[in-house]
Amino acid sequence: MSKKSQLTSSETEKLRALNKELFDSMAKIGELEFALFNLNNKKAELIQQHTAARKYLQAEQKTLAEKYGEKRVDLETGNLTERVSS
C-alpha cells in the first residue's frame, strides 16, 4: 500500500481552521495583555493622584487646625463645630 503525498481537501481545511483558531486566540490574548497594560498604567496614575490629593488635604487640614483649632467642618456650609471626644 503506497502512502499518499497530499492531504485530502477536508484534512487541509481542518488544519487551516485549527491553525486559524490558534492564531485568533493568540491575537485575543495579545489584545487582552495590551488592555491590561493600559489599565495598570491608568491605575498607577490614579494611585499617584490619590496620594497627592491625600497629602494636600492633610496639609490643608493642618493649616486650618492651626488657624481655627481642632474643629469639625461641615463641607456643605463651611460651619465649624467643636469635635466630640469619645
Phi and psi restraints in degrees (range 20) as a CNS / XPLOR table:
assign (resid 1 and name C) (resid 2 and name N)
       (resid 2 and name CA) (resid 2 and name C) 1.0 -90.8 20.0 2
assign (resid 2 and name N) (resid 2 and name CA)
       (resid 2 and name C) (resid 3 and name N) 1.0 147.4 20.0 2
assign (resid 2 and name C) (resid 3 and name N)
       (resid 3 and name CA) (resid 3 and name C) 1.0 -83.3 20.0 2
assign (resid 3 and name N) (resid 3 and name CA)
       (resid 3 and name C) (resid 4 and name N) 1.0 141.8 20.0 2
assign (resid 3 and name C) (resid 4 and name N)
       (resid 4 and name CA) (resid 4 and name C) 1.0 -75.0 20.0 2
assign (resid 4 and name N) (resid 4 and name CA)
       (resid 4 and name C) (resid 5 and name N) 1.0 150.8 20.0 2
assign (resid 4 and name C) (resid 5 and name N)
       (resid 5 and name CA) (resid 5 and name C) 1.0 -105.7 20.0 2
assign (resid 5 and name N) (resid 5 and name CA)
       (resid 5 and name C) (resid 6 and name N) 1.0 12.1 20.0 2
assign (resid 5 and name C) (resid 6 and name N)
       (resid 6 and name CA) (resid 6 and name C) 1.0 -150.1 20.0 2
assign (resid 6 and name N) (resid 6 and name CA)
       (resid 6 and name C) (resid 7 and name N) 1.0 142.3 20.0 2
assign (resid 6 and name C) (resid 7 and name N)
       (resid 7 and name CA) (resid 7 and name C) 1.0 -74.0 20.0 2
assign (resid 7 and name N) (resid 7 and name CA)
       (resid 7 and name C) (resid 8 and name N) 1.0 156.7 20.0 2
assign (resid 7 and name C) (resid 8 and name N)
       (resid 8 and name CA) (resid 8 and name C) 1.0 -72.6 20.0 2
assign (resid 8 and name N) (resid 8 and name CA)
       (resid 8 and name C) (resid 9 and name N) 1.0 162.4 20.0 2
assign (resid 8 and name C) (resid 9 and name N)
       (resid 9 and name CA) (resid 9 and name C) 1.0 -62.9 20.0 2
assign (resid 9 and name N) (resid 9 and name CA)
       (resid 9 and name C) (resid 10 and name N) 1.0 -35.5 20.0 2
assign (resid 9 and name C) (resid 10 and name N)
       (resid 10 and name CA) (resid 10 and name C) 1.0 -69.9 20.0 2
assign (resid 10 and name N) (resid 10 and name CA)
       (resid 10 and name C) (resid 11 and name N) 1.0 -35.9 20.0 2
assign (resid 10 and name C) (resid 11 and name N)
       (resid 11 and name CA) (resid 11 and name C) 1.0 -66.8 20.0 2
assign (resid 11 and name N) (resid 11 and name CA)
       (resid 11 and name C) (resid 12 and name N) 1.0 -43.2 20.0 2
assign (resid 11 and name C) (resid 12 and name N)
       (resid 12 and name CA) (resid 12 and name C) 1.0 -62.7 20.0 2
assign (resid 12 and name N) (resid 12 and name CA)
       (resid 12 and name C) (resid 13 and name N) 1.0 -43.7 20.0 2
assign (resid 12 and name C) (resid 13 and name N)
       (resid 13 and name CA) (resid 13 and name C) 1.0 -63.6 20.0 2
assign (resid 13 and name N) (resid 13 and name CA)
       (resid 13 and name C) (resid 14 and name N) 1.0 -40.3 20.0 2
assign (resid 13 and name C) (resid 14 and name N)
       (resid 14 and name CA) (resid 14 and name C) 1.0 -62.6 20.0 2
assign (resid 14 and name N) (resid 14 and name CA)
       (resid 14 and name C) (resid 15 and name N) 1.0 -43.9 20.0 2
assign (resid 14 and name C) (resid 15 and name N)
       (resid 15 and name CA) (resid 15 and name C) 1.0 -63.5 20.0 2
assign (resid 15 and name N) (resid 15 and name CA)
       (resid 15 and name C) (resid 16 and name N) 1.0 -41.6 20.0 2
assign (resid 15 and name C) (resid 16 and name N)
       (resid 16 and name CA) (resid 16 and name C) 1.0 -59.7 20.0 2
assign (resid 16 and name N) (resid 16 and name CA)
       (resid 16 and name C) (resid 17 and name N) 1.0 -45.5 20.0 2
assign (resid 16 and name C) (resid 17 and name N)
       (resid 17 and name CA) (resid 17 and name C) 1.0 -63.9 20.0 2
assign (resid 17 and name N) (resid 17 and name CA)
       (resid 17 and name C) (resid 18 and name N) 1.0 -42.8 20.0 2
assign (resid 17 and name C) (resid 18 and name N)
       (resid 18 and name CA) (resid 18 and name C) 1.0 -66.6 20.0 2
assign (resid 18 and name N) (resid 18 and name CA)
       (resid 18 and name C) (resid 19 and name N) 1.0 -39.9 20.0 2
assign (resid 18 and name C) (resid 19 and name N)
       (resid 19 and name CA) (resid 19 and name C) 1.0 -63.6 20.0 2
assign (resid 19 and name N) (resid 19 and name CA)
       (resid 19 and name C) (resid 20 and name N) 1.0 -42.7 20.0 2
assign (resid 19 and name C) (resid 20 and name N)
       (resid 20 and name CA) (resid 20 and name C) 1.0 -62.9 20.0 2
assign (resid 20 and name N) (resid 20 and name CA)
       (resid 20 and name C) (resid 21 and name N) 1.0 -42.5 20.0 2
assign (resid 20 and name C) (resid 21 and name N)
       (resid 21 and name CA) (resid 21 and name C) 1.0 -61.5 20.0 2
assign (resid 21 and name N) (resid 21 and name CA)
       (resid 21 and name C) (resid 22 and name N) 1.0 -41.2 20.0 2
assign (resid 21 and name C) (resid 22 and name N)
       (resid 22 and name CA) (resid 22 and name C) 1.0 -61.4 20.0 2
assign (resid 22 and name N) (resid 22 and name CA)
       (resid 22 and name C) (resid 23 and name N) 1.0 -49.8 20.0 2
assign (resid 22 and name C) (resid 23 and name N)
       (resid 23 and name CA) (resid 23 and name C) 1.0 -69.0 20.0 2
assign (resid 23 and name N) (resid 23 and name CA)
       (resid 23 and name C) (resid 24 and name N) 1.0 -35.2 20.0 2
assign (resid 23 and name C) (resid 24 and name N)
       (resid 24 and name CA) (resid 24 and name C) 1.0 -63.2 20.0 2
assign (resid 24 and name N) (resid 24 and name CA)
       (resid 24 and name C) (resid 25 and name N) 1.0 -43.1 20.0 2
assign (resid 24 and name C) (resid 25 and name N)
       (resid 25 and name CA) (resid 25 and name C) 1.0 -66.7 20.0 2
assign (resid 25 and name N) (resid 25 and name CA)
       (resid 25 and name C) (resid 26 and name N) 1.0 -36.9 20.0 2
assign (resid 25 and name C) (resid 26 and name N)
       (resid 26 and name CA) (resid 26 and name C) 1.0 -64.8 20.0 2
assign (resid 26 and name N) (resid 26 and name CA)
       (resid 26 and name C) (resid 27 and name N) 1.0 -39.4 20.0 2
assign (resid 26 and name C) (resid 27 and name N)
       (resid 27 and name CA) (resid 27 and name C) 1.0 -64.5 20.0 2
assign (resid 27 and name N) (resid 27 and name CA)
       (resid 27 and name C) (resid 28 and name N) 1.0 -41.0 20.0 2
assign (resid 27 and name C) (resid 28 and name N)
       (resid 28 and name CA) (resid 28 and name C) 1.0 -65.7 20.0 2
assign (resid 28 and name N) (resid 28 and name CA)
       (resid 28 and name C) (resid 29 and name N) 1.0 -38.6 20.0 2
assign (resid 28 and name C) (resid 29 and name N)
       (resid 29 and name CA) (resid 29 and name C) 1.0 -61.7 20.0 2
assign (resid 29 and name N) (resid 29 and name CA)
       (resid 29 and name C) (resid 30 and name N) 1.0 -42.7 20.0 2
assign (resid 29 and name C) (resid 30 and name N)
       (resid 30 and name CA) (resid 30 and name C) 1.0 -61.5 20.0 2
assign (resid 30 and name N) (resid 30 and name CA)
       (resid 30 and name C) (resid 31 and name N) 1.0 -42.1 20.0 2
assign (resid 30 and name C) (resid 31 and name N)
       (resid 31 and name CA) (resid 31 and name C) 1.0 -62.1 20.0 2
assign (resid 31 and name N) (resid 31 and name CA)
       (resid 31 and name C) (resid 32 and name N) 1.0 -42.1 20.0 2
assign (resid 31 and name C) (resid 32 and name N)
       (resid 32 and name CA) (resid 32 and name C) 1.0 -65.9 20.0 2
assign (resid 32 and name N) (resid 32 and name CA)
       (resid 32 and name C) (resid 33 and name N) 1.0 -40.9 20.0 2
assign (resid 32 and name C) (resid 33 and name N)
       (resid 33 and name CA) (resid 33 and name C) 1.0 -62.2 20.0 2
assign (resid 33 and name N) (resid 33 and name CA)
       (resid 33 and name C) (resid 34 and name N) 1.0 -40.7 20.0 2
assign (resid 33 and name C) (resid 34 and name N)
       (resid 34 and name CA) (resid 34 and name C) 1.0 -64.5 20.0 2
assign (resid 34 and name N) (resid 34 and name CA)
       (resid 34 and name C) (resid 35 and name N) 1.0 -42.8 20.0 2
assign (resid 34 and name C) (resid 35 and name N)
       (resid 35 and name CA) (resid 35 and name C) 1.0 -63.0 20.0 2
assign (resid 35 and name N) (resid 35 and name CA)
       (resid 35 and name C) (resid 36 and name N) 1.0 -42.4 20.0 2
assign (resid 35 and name C) (resid 36 and name N)
       (resid 36 and name CA) (resid 36 and name C) 1.0 -63.1 20.0 2
assign (resid 36 and name N) (resid 36 and name CA)
       (resid 36 and name C) (resid 37 and name N) 1.0 -40.3 20.0 2
assign (resid 36 and name C) (resid 37 and name N)
       (resid 37 and name CA) (resid 37 and name C) 1.0 -58.6 20.0 2
assign (resid 37 and name N) (resid 37 and name CA)
       (resid 37 and name C) (resid 38 and name N) 1.0 -47.7 20.0 2
assign (resid 37 and name C) (resid 38 and name N)
       (resid 38 and name CA) (resid 38 and name C) 1.0 -63.6 20.0 2
assign (resid 38 and name N) (resid 38 and name CA)
       (resid 38 and name C) (resid 39 and name N) 1.0 -41.3 20.0 2
assign (resid 38 and name C) (resid 39 and name N)
       (resid 39 and name CA) (resid 39 and name C) 1.0 -65.0 20.0 2
assign (resid 39 and name N) (resid 39 and name CA)
       (resid 39 and name C) (resid 40 and name N) 1.0 -40.9 20.0 2
assign (resid 39 and name C) (resid 40 and name N)
       (resid 40 and name CA) (resid 40 and name C) 1.0 -65.0 20.0 2
assign (resid 40 and name N) (resid 40 and name CA)
       (resid 40 and name C) (resid 41 and name N) 1.0 -37.5 20.0 2
assign (resid 40 and name C) (resid 41 and name N)
       (resid 41 and name CA) (resid 41 and name C) 1.0 -64.4 20.0 2
assign (resid 41 and name N) (resid 41 and name CA)
       (resid 41 and name C) (resid 42 and name N) 1.0 -43.9 20.0 2
assign (resid 41 and name C) (resid 42 and name N)
       (resid 42 and name CA) (resid 42 and name C) 1.0 -63.4 20.0 2
assign (resid 42 and name N) (resid 42 and name CA)
       (resid 42 and name C) (resid 43 and name N) 1.0 -41.2 20.0 2
assign (resid 42 and name C) (resid 43 and name N)
       (resid 43 and name CA) (resid 43 and name C) 1.0 -60.5 20.0 2
assign (resid 43 and name N) (resid 43 and name CA)
       (resid 43 and name C) (resid 44 and name N) 1.0 -44.1 20.0 2
assign (resid 43 and name C) (resid 44 and name N)
       (resid 44 and name CA) (resid 44 and name C) 1.0 -62.1 20.0 2
assign (resid 44 and name N) (resid 44 and name CA)
       (resid 44 and name C) (resid 45 and name N) 1.0 -41.2 20.0 2
assign (resid 44 and name C) (resid 45 and name N)
       (resid 45 and name CA) (resid 45 and name C) 1.0 -61.7 20.0 2
assign (resid 45 and name N) (resid 45 and name CA)
       (resid 45 and name C) (resid 46 and name N) 1.0 -44.1 20.0 2
assign (resid 45 and name C) (resid 46 and name N)
       (resid 46 and name CA) (resid 46 and name C) 1.0 -66.7 20.0 2
assign (resid 46 and name N) (resid 46 and name CA)
       (resid 46 and name C) (resid 47 and name N) 1.0 -36.7 20.0 2
assign (resid 46 and name C) (resid 47 and name N)
       (resid 47 and name CA) (resid 47 and name C) 1.0 -64.4 20.0 2
assign (resid 47 and name N) (resid 47 and name CA)
       (resid 47 and name C) (resid 48 and name N) 1.0 -40.2 20.0 2
assign (resid 47 and name C) (resid 48 and name N)
       (resid 48 and name CA) (resid 48 and name C) 1.0 -64.2 20.0 2
assign (resid 48 and name N) (resid 48 and name CA)
       (resid 48 and name C) (resid 49 and name N) 1.0 -42.6 20.0 2
assign (resid 48 and name C) (resid 49 and name N)
       (resid 49 and name CA) (resid 49 and name C) 1.0 -62.1 20.0 2
assign (resid 49 and name N) (resid 49 and name CA)
       (resid 49 and name C) (resid 50 and name N) 1.0 -43.1 20.0 2
assign (resid 49 and name C) (resid 50 and name N)
       (resid 50 and name CA) (resid 50 and name C) 1.0 -62.6 20.0 2
assign (resid 50 and name N) (resid 50 and name CA)
       (resid 50 and name C) (resid 51 and name N) 1.0 -45.4 20.0 2
assign (resid 50 and name C) (resid 51 and name N)
       (resid 51 and name CA) (resid 51 and name C) 1.0 -62.4 20.0 2
assign (resid 51 and name N) (resid 51 and name CA)
       (resid 51 and name C) (resid 52 and name N) 1.0 -43.5 20.0 2
assign (resid 51 and name C) (resid 52 and name N)
       (resid 52 and name CA) (resid 52 and name C) 1.0 -65.5 20.0 2
assign (resid 52 and name N) (resid 52 and name CA)
       (resid 52 and name C) (resid 53 and name N) 1.0 -43.2 20.0 2
assign (resid 52 and name C) (resid 53 and name N)
       (resid 53 and name CA) (resid 53 and name C) 1.0 -62.2 20.0 2
assign (resid 53 and name N) (resid 53 and name CA)
       (resid 53 and name C) (resid 54 and name N) 1.0 -41.8 20.0 2
assign (resid 53 and name C) (resid 54 and name N)
       (resid 54 and name CA) (resid 54 and name C) 1.0 -63.6 20.0 2
assign (resid 54 and name N) (resid 54 and name CA)
       (resid 54 and name C) (resid 55 and name N) 1.0 -41.5 20.0 2
assign (resid 54 and name C) (resid 55 and name N)
       (resid 55 and name CA) (resid 55 and name C) 1.0 -61.3 20.0 2
assign (resid 55 and name N) (resid 55 and name CA)
       (resid 55 and name C) (resid 56 and name N) 1.0 -46.9 20.0 2
assign (resid 55 and name C) (resid 56 and name N)
       (resid 56 and name CA) (resid 56 and name C) 1.0 -66.5 20.0 2
assign (resid 56 and name N) (resid 56 and name CA)
       (resid 56 and name C) (resid 57 and name N) 1.0 -37.5 20.0 2
assign (resid 56 and name C) (resid 57 and name N)
       (resid 57 and name CA) (resid 57 and name C) 1.0 -63.4 20.0 2
assign (resid 57 and name N) (resid 57 and name CA)
       (resid 57 and name C) (resid 58 and name N) 1.0 -45.7 20.0 2
assign (resid 57 and name C) (resid 58 and name N)
       (resid 58 and name CA) (resid 58 and name C) 1.0 -63.1 20.0 2
assign (resid 58 and name N) (resid 58 and name CA)
       (resid 58 and name C) (resid 59 and name N) 1.0 -39.3 20.0 2
assign (resid 58 and name C) (resid 59 and name N)
       (resid 59 and name CA) (resid 59 and name C) 1.0 -65.3 20.0 2
assign (resid 59 and name N) (resid 59 and name CA)
       (resid 59 and name C) (resid 60 and name N) 1.0 -42.2 20.0 2
assign (resid 59 and name C) (resid 60 and name N)
       (resid 60 and name CA) (resid 60 and name C) 1.0 -66.2 20.0 2
assign (resid 60 and name N) (resid 60 and name CA)
       (resid 60 and name C) (resid 61 and name N) 1.0 -40.4 20.0 2
assign (resid 60 and name C) (resid 61 and name N)
       (resid 61 and name CA) (resid 61 and name C) 1.0 -62.2 20.0 2
assign (resid 61 and name N) (resid 61 and name CA)
       (resid 61 and name C) (resid 62 and name N) 1.0 -39.7 20.0 2
assign (resid 61 and name C) (resid 62 and name N)
       (resid 62 and name CA) (resid 62 and name C) 1.0 -64.4 20.0 2
assign (resid 62 and name N) (resid 62 and name CA)
       (resid 62 and name C) (resid 63 and name N) 1.0 -44.1 20.0 2
assign (resid 62 and name C) (resid 63 and name N)
       (resid 63 and name CA) (resid 63 and name C) 1.0 -60.9 20.0 2
assign (resid 63 and name N) (resid 63 and name CA)
       (resid 63 and name C) (resid 64 and name N) 1.0 -44.9 20.0 2
assign (resid 63 and name C) (resid 64 and name N)
       (resid 64 and name CA) (resid 64 and name C) 1.0 -68.6 20.0 2
assign (resid 64 and name N) (resid 64 and name CA)
       (resid 64 and name C) (resid 65 and name N) 1.0 -35.6 20.0 2
assign (resid 64 and name C) (resid 65 and name N)
       (resid 65 and name CA) (resid 65 and name C) 1.0 -65.6 20.0 2
assign (resid 65 and name N) (resid 65 and name CA)
       (resid 65 and name C) (resid 66 and name N) 1.0 -36.6 20.0 2
assign (resid 65 and name C) (resid 66 and name N)
       (resid 66 and name CA) (resid 66 and name C) 1.0 -67.3 20.0 2
assign (resid 66 and name N) (resid 66 and name CA)
       (resid 66 and name C) (resid 67 and name N) 1.0 -34.2 20.0 2
assign (resid 66 and name C) (resid 67 and name N)
       (resid 67 and name CA) (resid 67 and name C) 1.0 -80.2 20.0 2
assign (resid 67 and name N) (resid 67 and name CA)
       (resid 67 and name C) (resid 68 and name N) 1.0 -43.4 20.0 2
assign (resid 67 and name C) (resid 68 and name N)
       (resid 68 and name CA) (resid 68 and name C) 1.0 -111.6 20.0 2
assign (resid 68 and name N) (resid 68 and name CA)
       (resid 68 and name C) (resid 69 and name N) 1.0 -7.8 20.0 2
assign (resid 68 and name C) (resid 69 and name N)
       (resid 69 and name CA) (resid 69 and name C) 1.0 88.0 20.0 2
assign (resid 69 and name N) (resid 69 and name CA)
       (resid 69 and name C) (resid 70 and name N) 1.0 175.7 20.0 2
assign (resid 69 and name C) (resid 70 and name N)
       (resid 70 and name CA) (resid 70 and name C) 1.0 -75.5 20.0 2
assign (resid 70 and name N) (resid 70 and name CA)
       (resid 70 and name C) (resid 71 and name N) 1.0 99.6 20.0 2
assign (resid 70 and name C) (resid 71 and name N)
       (resid 71 and name CA) (resid 71 and name C) 1.0 -126.3 20.0 2
assign (resid 71 and name N) (resid 71 and name CA)
       (resid 71 and name C) (resid 72 and name N) 1.0 161.7 20.0 2
assign (resid 71 and name C) (resid 72 and name N)
       (resid 72 and name CA) (resid 72 and name C) 1.0 -91.0 20.0 2
assign (resid 72 and name N) (resid 72 and name CA)
       (resid 72 and name C) (resid 73 and name N) 1.0 141.2 20.0 2
assign (resid 72 and name C) (resid 73 and name N)
       (resid 73 and name CA) (resid 73 and name C) 1.0 -114.7 20.0 2
assign (resid 73 and name N) (resid 73 and name CA)
       (resid 73 and name C) (resid 74 and name N) 1.0 128.3 20.0 2
assign (resid 73 and name C) (resid 74 and name N)
       (resid 74 and name CA) (resid 74 and name C) 1.0 -84.4 20.0 2
assign (resid 74 and name N) (resid 74 and name CA)
       (resid 74 and name C) (resid 75 and name N) 1.0 110.4 20.0 2
assign (resid 74 and name C) (resid 75 and name N)
       (resid 75 and name CA) (resid 75 and name C) 1.0 -68.4 20.0 2
assign (resid 75 and name N) (resid 75 and name CA)
       (resid 75 and name C) (resid 76 and name N) 1.0 -18.1 20.0 2
assign (resid 75 and name C) (resid 76 and name N)
       (resid 76 and name CA) (resid 76 and name C) 1.0 -77.5 20.0 2
assign (resid 76 and name N) (resid 76 and name CA)
       (resid 76 and name C) (resid 77 and name N) 1.0 -41.5 20.0 2
assign (resid 76 and name C) (resid 77 and name N)
       (resid 77 and name CA) (resid 77 and name C) 1.0 -110.1 20.0 2
assign (resid 77 and name N) (resid 77 and name CA)
       (resid 77 and name C) (resid 78 and name N) 1.0 -20.6 20.0 2
assign (resid 77 and name C) (resid 78 and name N)
       (resid 78 and name CA) (resid 78 and name C) 1.0 83.4 20.0 2
assign (resid 78 and name N) (resid 78 and name CA)
       (resid 78 and name C) (resid 79 and name N) 1.0 1.6 20.0 2
assign (resid 78 and name C) (resid 79 and name N)
       (resid 79 and name CA) (resid 79 and name C) 1.0 -67.5 20.0 2
assign (resid 79 and name N) (resid 79 and name CA)
       (resid 79 and name C) (resid 80 and name N) 1.0 142.8 20.0 2
assign (resid 79 and name C) (resid 80 and name N)
       (resid 80 and name CA) (resid 80 and name C) 1.0 -108.1 20.0 2
assign (resid 80 and name N) (resid 80 and name CA)
       (resid 80 and name C) (resid 81 and name N) 1.0 139.1 20.0 2
assign (resid 80 and name C) (resid 81 and name N)
       (resid 81 and name CA) (resid 81 and name C) 1.0 -135.1 20.0 2
assign (resid 81 and name N) (resid 81 and name CA)
       (resid 81 and name C) (resid 82 and name N) 1.0 158.6 20.0 2
assign (resid 81 and name C) (resid 82 and name N)
       (resid 82 and name CA) (resid 82 and name C) 1.0 -65.8 20.0 2
assign (resid 82 and name N) (resid 82 and name CA)
       (resid 82 and name C) (resid 83 and name N) 1.0 143.2 20.0 2
assign (resid 82 and name C) (resid 83 and name N)
       (resid 83 and name CA) (resid 83 and name C) 1.0 -77.2 20.0 2
assign (resid 83 and name N) (resid 83 and name CA)
       (resid 83 and name C) (resid 84 and name N) 1.0 140.3 20.0 2
assign (resid 83 and name C) (resid 84 and name N)
       (resid 84 and name CA) (resid 84 and name C) 1.0 -91.9 20.0 2
assign (resid 84 and name N) (resid 84 and name CA)
       (resid 84 and name C) (resid 85 and name N) 1.0 124.0 20.0 2
assign (resid 84 and name C) (resid 85 and name N)
       (resid 85 and name CA) (resid 85 and name C) 1.0 -79.5 20.0 2
assign (resid 85 and name N) (resid 85 and name CA)
       (resid 85 and name C) (resid 86 and name N) 1.0 142.2 20.0 2
